[in-house]
């Protein structure tokens, strides 16, 4: 992997943040946060950092409408990037490993079965968000059907 430069806007937001920081909701998010505290792209897409993740999930009431899922970002156009919630270092509640799948779903259509209703974006958050491989849809690029 090449050297990644942290996003200056999210880095500044994190430095100015005075409240509590969210724990990473999935090991893949923890790995991304080790590289950068979130990411903004020119098209308005965002991958949230520890300073904004909890607030965004509260705002969209993700725990109520999509239990077991966490909103990790948005496309800037009303859809959210969601992953199954799994705290780094903690085993899954049912003992079944959860892949690092990221789905895109309209934020007005949050539901319990995001995997069935949303569009699979990637199974590798870090590589996808940092542009390290060409997965289904990188933030900031138009989606195309495979």
N, C-alpha and C positions, 0 to 999 in steps of 0.2 A: 504494500500500500504506500502511496506517495505521502509526502508531508501535507497535512491538512491545516489550513489557516483558519482559526476560529472566526465565525461570523462577527464582525465588529459591532453590529447593532445589538445582537443578543448578548454579547459580552458586556456592552455598556449597560444594558437593562439589568443584567445580573449584578453588576457592580453597584448599581443604584438601588437595588431591591433591599427593603428593610424587614420584610416579613419572613416567615418560615419558608424553607425550600422543600419541595416535594421529593419524596423518595422515588427512585426510578421504578416504574410499574412493571418493568420487564427487563431481563438481562440485556436484551438488545438495545434498549433505551439507555441503560447504564453505560454500555460500551460507546454509544454515540455521545453521551454527555462527557465521557472522558476525553473526547476529541474536541467537542464544542458544546456550548450551553444552549443549544437550539440553533435554528437556521431560518433566515428569511431569504426569499428569492424574488427577483424583479417582477414576476407575474403576480405576486401577492401570496404565494404559498408559504406556509410556515410549518416548521417542526418545533414544538414547544420545548423550552428549557425548564429547569427545576423551579425557576422563579414564576412561571406562568401556567404550568400544567394543572395544578389543583384548581386555580381560579377558572380556567376554561372548562374543566370537567364539571365544576359546580354550576357554572353559567348554563351549560347545555343539559344539566341534570342527567349525565351519562349513567351514573350509578342506578338511577331509577328506571330509565328507559332501556338501557343496554347493560344489565348487571353482568359483571365478570369481564367487561371491556373497559378500555381506557382510550380517551381521545388524546392522541399524541401530536396532532397538528391539523391544519386545514388547508384547503386549496385556494382560499381567498375568494371563492365564489359560492359559498354556502354548503360545501361538502367537507366532511371531516375524515382524517386519517385515523383509523382505530386499530388497536391491537388487543389481544386477550391480556388481561391483567395478570401479572405474575411477578411478585416482588423478587428482585435479585437475591439469590442465595436461598430462597425458600422453595421447598418442593411444591408442586401443584397440589391443590386440595384433594384431588382424587388419585394422585400418584401417577397420572398420565402426563408425560412431557408435552408441553405446548410449543408448537413451532412459532417462529417469529414472523408470522404472517401479518401484513398490513393491508387493511381493506379501506376502500373509499366509499362513503355512504353519505347521502344528503343529511345534514344535521336536523332537518325537520322530519326525518323518517327513521330516527333512532329506534331500534327494536332489540329484543333479546338475542335474535339470531343474525348477528352482523355478517357472519360468514356466508349465510344463505342469501341475504338481501343485498350485501355490498359487492363491490368489484374488487377482486384480489389485485393488489398493486405490486407487492413484492413479498418474498420470504426472507429477505436479507436487508433489514433496515439500514444498517451502516453503509453497506456498499451502494444501496439505492440512493440514500440521502446525500452521500458524498460523491456520487457520480463514478464510483469505482467499477461498475459493470452496467451493462445495458439490460435492465430488467424490464418488466412490463411498462412502467411509466415512472419517469423521474420527476420529482417536483419541479415545476417551472416549465415543463414541456407538455405539449398537447398529448392527450391520450389517443392511442390508436388501437383498434381491435386486432388481436393476433391472428 
